[in-house]
Amino acid sequence: MDKPKILITRPDIPAAGLSLLHERQYQIMSWDKPEPIPRSELLSRICGMNALYCLLTDKIDDEVLKAAGPQLKVVASMSVGVDHLDLDALKNRGIKVGYTPDVLTEATAELIVGLLLATSRNLLQANRAIYKNEWKAWSPTWMCGTGLSGKTVGIVGFGRIGIRVAELLKNFNIAKMLYTSRTVKPEASKLGGEKVEFDTLLKNSDFVVVTIALTSETKHLFNAEAFKQMKKTAIFVNGSRGDIVDQEALISALKNRTIAAAGLDVVTPEPIPLDSELLKLDNCVVLPHIGSATIETRNEMARITAKNIIAVLEGIPENMPAQINL
């Protein structure tokens, strides 16, 4: 009997995951270029596949599933976010869906805190100033930023990552922690966190941190009206998804100093065009979506994705390490 066929949408998958698939001598087809697989190639190459190993850059919808054929049993994404997957279409076809929650919580939370500090304390600007020969002497006011101690932090979305960010920031002697969530989170009480309405969080927070998932309800949650409600001294940090933000509204808010600054690990589109207005602003720090980019985290994400596929192909889907219940 022929071994199951797997399509992998990127060549640079960590060996920690690939080796698990090769050990079972599956028939593996990989896109061989570093950029995301083009739509036309995905539609062509997925035909006849039993499993799909994809990334958050791959839009998997009914068109793709139809092109694959009825033998496709599992779609495993090396990501915690699944907004690139049409879950209804997957459910309708009885396809199992795997993802990689939990494992990237620590790395992403660390990055968000680092981005917050880089933005609030002008770390990137200060580093660039050295190379531009702008450092003439120690100065009482030069490169002064905003500290966390005694401030109010608002976290929009209080899931795994939001809670971990709160835990890390608590050690900076913040005065108050606000959060938004559908339900009161028991973990928040240990951190002195208070569940509030979105508008209340915006009006009272010195730092607004976004860790909410992208859905139809949260797309462009941060629009012109949201930025107007924030303090003029507020610092905005997005470690979630670019489409949570109306980017033109953010650019306007930063240009007009409606808010003080923004730190972004996610933008729209990705990669960001080099002529983007965001890159021209001195009060905006942009990173290339590296929230989970630690060697340890990416290796484990690759392993979990491979194990999700193996469990389904071997007929024991209940052994998937991380399955989305459709």
Secondary structure, DSSP 8 states (H G I E B T S, - for coil): ----EEEES-S---HHHHHHHHHTT-EEEE--SSS---HHHHHHHTTT-SEEEE-TTS-B-HHHHHHH-TT--EEEESSS--TTB-HHHHHHTT-EEE---STTHHHHHHHHHHHHHHHHTTHHHHHHHHHTT---S--SSTT-----TT-EEEEE--SHHHHHHHHHHHTTT-SEEEEE-SS--HHHHHHTEEE--HHHHHHH-SEEEE-----TTTTT-B-HHHHHHS-TT-EEEE-S-GGGB-HHHHHHHHHTTSSSEEEES--SSSS--TT-GGGG-TTEEE--S-TT--HHHHHHHHHHHHHHHHHHHTT-GGG-SSB---
